[in-house]
Amino acid sequence: MKTVFTRTATLKDCPTHYCPGCGHGIAHRLIAEAIDELGIRGRTIGIAPVGCAVLAYDYLDVDMIEVAHGRAPAVATGMKRTNPDKIIFSYQGDGDLAAIGTAEIIHAAHRAEQLTVVFINNAVFGMTGGQMAPTTVLGQVTATTQKGREAIGEGYPLQICELLAVLPGAIYIERCSVYNPAQVRKTKKAIKHAFELQVNGAEGLSLVEVLSPCPTYWRMTPAKAMEWIEKEMTKTFPLGCLKSFELTK
Amino acid sequence: MRNREMAGKIIIDTERCKGCGLCVIVCPKNSIVISRHSNKNGYFPAQVNNINCTGCAMCAIICPEAIIEVHRDNNIAAVESAKKDRPSLIEEKA
């Protein structure tokens, strides 16, 4: 018997606090696998967000720091500039990156900082009780949009990837999802590529957006939540690589 | 007899399973079910029937808790005998 799949070393052997069917667990595992496959565990520094994934430092066995809400790209900038040999990544949710931290991520991208950003988009503010986030899709019912989000008054969903792809400082922008095993594999490839760019010293910001389920605050079963990403969420947030960067080596 | 036909084997840490059921829907062989008995945390965990397992690792890839371990048999005789019954993922890859 050959072992085909087992828990990777960077992912600590402990239970997570996430709700059943949450996409954070999958994203953590993909980051851990990417770090182990590239062999950069000893020189990687991660930044945990404010949000459900605030305890990410308990699950990833790399040096991690917890920063103020939305300020991860700003802190990462300082860390990368003072330690250029370290691999800096930030793990941010949509409340963190697309709401309070929009200024930070846009300016980090426009300064072409050498960072890797993993952006988890689950279309609600999960930790605080499922309120409307900037990324909530039109018509979606949340705690604060009880008749469904309307464009007039509540605004349109914010498409961070499209926004950043026009900036020359952002070199690699991809939107992926985790709604089935094939998509999880693609997401892993994207996350690994984003790390690889930084390892090889490509100058610019790489961001991978992961459409992730929040079964608890979408009021769905985990299986239905995955289906909803595939059928509804991808209409607003089309999957694919918005900006690619080829390594010349 | 059953052991000889088996090409794959998965081990689920049921005490840490939260019973989200994502592995149940992605399993192409329908060999995972939700247990009737709860674990220590009060969740009804996924339970496995390894007879049909081909070791494709779909369940492990989707598992948010990363608690599924997948093993596959390298013994060609065992894989061949599994092929006779039904097409498996191993056959497609070969």
Contacts between the chains, C-beta under 8 A, distances in Angstrom:
chain1	res1	chain2	res2	distance
A	1	B	9	6.5
A	1	B	71	4.3
A	1	B	72	7.0
A	1	B	73	5.8
A	1	B	74	7.4
A	2	B	71	6.5
A	2	B	72	5.4
A	2	B	73	7.5
A	2	B	74	5.2
A	3	B	69	7.0
A	3	B	70	7.3
A	3	B	71	5.4
A	4	B	8	7.6
A	4	B	55	5.5
A	4	B	57	5.2
A	4	B	60	7.9
A	4	B	70	4.4
A	4	B	71	6.3
A	4	B	72	4.7
A	5	B	57	4.4
A	5	B	60	4.1
A	5	B	61	7.4
A	5	B	68	7.1
A	5	B	69	6.6
A	5	B	70	4.0
A	6	B	69	5.0
A	6	B	70	7.6
A	7	B	66	5.2
A	7	B	67	7.6
A	7	B	69	7.4
A	8	B	66	7.9
A	11	B	66	5.9
A	15	B	16	5.0
A	15	B	65	7.0
A	16	B	64	7.7
A	16	B	65	6.4
A	18	B	64	6.7
A	19	B	18	7.7
A	20	B	18	3.7
A	20	B	19	5.9
A	20	B	20	3.9
A	20	B	43	6.9
A	20	B	64	7.9
A	21	B	18	7.6
A	21	B	20	3.6
A	21	B	21	7.6
A	21	B	22	6.2
A	21	B	64	6.5
A	22	B	64	5.7
A	23	B	64	6.8
A	24	B	64	7.3
A	25	B	63	7.7
A	25	B	64	3.1
A	25	B	65	5.5
A	25	B	66	6.7
A	26	B	62	7.1
A	26	B	63	7.8
A	26	B	64	5.2
A	28	B	66	8.0
A	29	B	66	4.7
A	178	B	62	7.7
A	180	B	26	6.6
A	180	B	62	7.2
A	181	B	26	5.7
A	181	B	58	4.6
A	181	B	61	4.4
A	181	B	62	5.3
A	184	B	61	5.1
A	184	B	62	6.2
A	185	B	61	6.8
A	215	B	20	7.5
A	221	B	21	7.3
A	222	B	20	4.1
A	222	B	21	6.0
A	222	B	22	5.5
A	223	B	21	6.0
A	223	B	22	6.8
A	223	B	25	5.1
A	226	B	22	6.9
A	226	B	25	7.8
